[in-house]
Structures are given as structure tokens and as C-alpha cells.
Amino acid sequence: MILDEPTNGLDPAARTRMLQLVREMKEQHGMSVVMCSHLLRDVEEICDEVVILNDGRIVHHADLEEERRANRRFVELDVSGDDSRLADALREQNAEGVTEGLTWEALGQVGMNEAAHRKVAAYSKGMRQRVRLAQAIAHNPEVIILDEPLNGLDPLARA
């Protein structure tokens, strides 16, 4: 079975049901699934292996179970007060972190500072796209891969 963005545009309940159906077809009916998606959470739920393409070439192939076993653990810390030295302290422990200052900076880069205090459920699809981009920017990656980054954005945001 080949699926191209099977959960794109679905509300949370329909997304959950779609993933359940795909899992059932895979597990109960022995179907092989090839899924194209930018939603890594969906890929992790359904797939055993992942292949990442860039310009039509394979740039990474991984067995997800092996990746999970080798992966570091993630912890969320709520810090009150001055967090300016937190990033340095984490680096000393061979860990990474994103401080509140970096979070606000990333939200500002995608034009979301004014809406940051609203509940995410009240965001438009385009606003959610921009928050996802801010999440990536906050970690200061060397490369960001965008698949249909303008999907769901209103015409003003596309400009």
C-alpha cells in the first residue's frame, strides 16, 4: 500500500482513525506500507524503517527501532527566573536545550509573538505551520527540510 500524506488536513479524531486503519492493514492483513509524510510522529507510529530523500537522492536510511534504542532521552524543564546560564550548563553535561529567550526569538522569526499566549487550538492551520517551523528554528539546526511549507497559509503569510 502506498500512502501520500494520509493524514494531511484531517482533524485529530480522523487522523487517529486513519493511523489506526493503516496499522490494522499492516498488522492484521500483512500489508507492506510505503508512506510519504512530513509528520514524523505519524511515520514513527506506522513505519519500521525511514528513508529521507533530498533532491531525489537517499540521504539517510534508518531502522526506527534501532534509532529508538540508541536515542537520547528528552526531558522538558520549566525554569523560573533567569535561564541565561542554562544552555551553558546543559552543554557541559553533553546535553542540549532551548531557553525561553530562544523560543521567543524563533516565534518572532515566524511572526507569531503576538499570538504566542493564545491556545494552540485557536490557531489557524497556517499559524500551526509557523509554530512548527519555529520549533525547528529554535534548535538551530544545520539543515531544515520543508515539505509544502506554504500549505495552509493564507495569501498574506505566503507573501
C-alpha positions as CSV (number, residue, x, y, z in Angstrom):
1,M,0.0,0.0,0.0
2,I,1.4,3.4,-1.0
3,L,0.2,6.4,1.0
4,D,1.0,10.0,0.2
5,E,0.3,12.3,3.2
6,P,-2.5,10.1,4.5
7,T,-3.3,12.4,7.5
8,N,-2.9,15.7,5.8
9,G,-5.8,18.1,6.6
10,L,-7.5,15.6,8.9
11,D,-8.9,16.7,12.3
12,P,-7.3,15.0,15.3
13,A,-10.1,12.3,15.6
14,A,-9.9,11.5,11.9
15,R,-6.1,11.4,12.0
16,T,-6.2,8.9,14.8
17,R,-8.7,6.7,13.0
18,M,-6.7,6.9,9.7
19,L,-3.5,5.8,11.5
20,Q,-5.4,3.0,13.2
21,L,-6.7,1.8,9.9
22,V,-3.2,1.8,8.4
23,R,-1.8,-0.1,11.4
24,E,-4.6,-2.7,11.1
25,M,-4.0,-3.2,7.4
26,K,-0.3,-3.6,8.1
27,E,-0.5,-5.9,11.2
28,Q,-3.7,-7.9,10.6
29,H,-3.5,-8.2,6.8
30,G,0.2,-8.4,6.4
31,M,0.4,-5.4,4.0
32,S,3.6,-3.6,3.3
33,V,3.2,0.2,3.7
34,V,5.2,2.9,1.9
35,M,4.2,6.2,3.4
36,C,5.3,9.7,2.4
37,S,4.8,12.2,5.2
38,H,6.3,15.3,6.7
39,L,4.6,14.4,10.0
40,L,7.4,12.4,11.7
41,R,5.1,11.4,14.6
42,D,2.9,9.6,12.0
43,V,5.9,8.0,10.4
44,E,7.1,6.7,13.8
45,E,3.7,5.2,14.6
46,I,3.4,3.3,11.3
47,C,6.8,2.6,9.8
48,D,9.6,0.2,10.8
49,E,12.1,2.0,8.6
50,V,12.6,5.5,7.3
51,V,14.3,6.8,4.2
52,I,15.0,10.5,3.9
53,L,15.3,12.0,0.4
54,N,16.9,15.2,-0.8
55,D,16.6,16.2,-4.5
56,G,15.5,12.6,-5.3
57,R,18.6,11.0,-3.6
58,I,18.6,9.0,-0.4
59,V,20.5,11.0,2.3
60,H,19.6,8.8,5.3
61,H,18.1,5.3,5.9
62,A,17.3,4.1,9.4
63,D,15.7,1.2,11.2
64,L,13.4,3.1,13.6
65,E,13.6,0.6,16.4
66,E,17.4,0.8,16.4
67,E,17.2,4.6,16.4
68,R,14.8,4.5,19.4
69,R,17.2,2.2,21.3
70,A,20.2,4.5,20.5
71,N,18.4,7.8,21.0
72,R,18.9,10.1,24.0
73,R,16.0,10.8,26.3
74,F,14.2,14.1,26.2
75,V,13.2,16.0,29.3
76,E,11.2,19.2,29.5
77,L,12.2,21.6,32.2
78,D,10.2,24.6,33.4
79,V,12.6,27.2,34.7
80,S,11.5,30.2,36.6
81,G,13.8,33.3,36.8
82,D,17.0,33.9,34.9
83,D,17.7,31.0,32.5
84,S,20.6,32.7,30.7
85,R,23.2,30.2,32.0
86,L,21.0,27.1,31.4
87,A,22.3,26.4,27.9
88,D,25.9,26.5,29.0
89,A,25.2,24.2,32.0
90,L,23.4,21.7,29.7
91,R,26.3,21.7,27.2
92,E,28.7,20.9,30.0
93,Q,26.6,17.8,30.6
94,N,26.7,16.9,26.9
95,A,23.0,17.9,26.6
96,E,21.1,20.4,24.5
97,G,18.4,22.8,25.5
98,V,16.3,25.6,24.1
99,T,15.8,28.5,26.5
100,E,12.7,30.7,26.7
101,G,14.7,33.5,25.0
102,L,15.5,31.3,22.0
103,T,11.8,30.2,21.9
104,W,10.6,33.8,21.8
105,E,13.2,34.6,19.2
106,A,12.1,31.7,17.0
107,L,8.5,32.7,17.3
108,G,9.4,36.2,16.3
109,Q,11.2,35.0,13.2
110,V,7.9,33.4,12.0
111,G,5.7,36.3,13.1
112,M,4.0,34.6,16.0
113,N,5.0,36.7,19.0
114,E,1.6,38.4,19.3
115,A,-0.3,35.1,19.2
116,A,2.0,33.2,21.4
117,H,-0.2,33.5,24.5
118,R,-3.3,32.1,22.7
119,K,-4.2,28.5,23.0
120,V,-2.9,26.4,20.0
121,A,-6.4,25.0,19.4
122,A,-7.4,28.6,18.4
123,Y,-4.7,28.8,15.8
124,S,-5.4,28.6,12.1
125,K,-3.7,25.8,10.1
126,G,-1.2,28.4,8.8
127,M,-0.4,29.6,12.3
128,R,0.3,26.0,13.3
129,Q,2.6,25.6,10.3
130,R,4.6,28.6,11.5
131,V,4.8,27.3,15.1
132,R,6.2,24.0,13.7
133,L,8.8,26.0,11.8
134,A,9.7,28.0,15.0
135,Q,10.2,24.6,16.8
136,A,12.8,23.7,14.2
137,I,14.4,27.1,14.2
138,A,14.8,27.2,18.0
139,H,17.1,24.2,17.9
140,N,19.4,26.0,15.4
141,P,19.7,23.1,13.0
142,E,22.3,22.9,10.2
143,V,19.5,22.0,7.7
144,I,15.8,22.3,7.8
145,I,13.8,20.2,5.3
146,L,10.5,21.8,4.4
147,D,7.8,19.8,2.6
148,E,5.0,22.0,1.4
149,P,5.8,24.8,3.8
150,L,3.1,27.1,2.4
151,N,0.4,24.5,2.8
152,G,-2.5,26.1,4.8
153,L,-1.0,29.6,4.9
154,D,-3.3,32.5,4.0
155,P,-2.2,34.6,1.0
156,L,-0.7,37.4,3.2
157,A,1.5,34.9,5.0
158,R,2.7,33.5,1.7
159,A,4.0,36.8,0.5
